[in-house]
Amino acid sequence: MNACIPLCAIALLALPCLPAQASDAQEEANKKIVLDFYDKAINQKDFEAASVHLGDKYIQHNPLAADGPEGLKTFLVFAKQNIPDFRIEFKRVFADGDHVIVHGHARAKPNDPTDRGSAVMDIFRLENGKVVEHWDVSQPVPEKPNNTNTMF
């Protein structure tokens, strides 16, 4: 008996255990979903419009925000009342399977040249085309950086 046959059979049995890789088309679709969700939620502060992109759960890793869709809704009500001009200017967007990473420039007063804002990185995870998880990090843009590179 050929020794290759048992090895091939084992390899075929292992295939279902491998993680599914998202196609380029799916990754592009995921990026569009996240950008629309992020724009409607943060820039427009419109929970109803953004919520069409939310899954059955919304796991929040930002320790200052509450978990779940209601946590997002509560934050957007607060933002609309207290920081209505707050905006994120999207600089870059990357997709890796069901994760989408957005690099942006966040500013509370985008029309005020003295508002340097912060560089932010948001990571979203999707399931079946819906946003179900979020992480973020933020770094203030310094007045006098130690190099001539920008944060964007």
Beta strands, then each sheet from edge to edge (+ up, - down):
strand 1: 54-60
strand 2: 87-96
strand 3: 99-107
strand 4: 118-127
strand 5: 130-140
sheet 1: 1+ 5+ 4- 3+ 2-
end
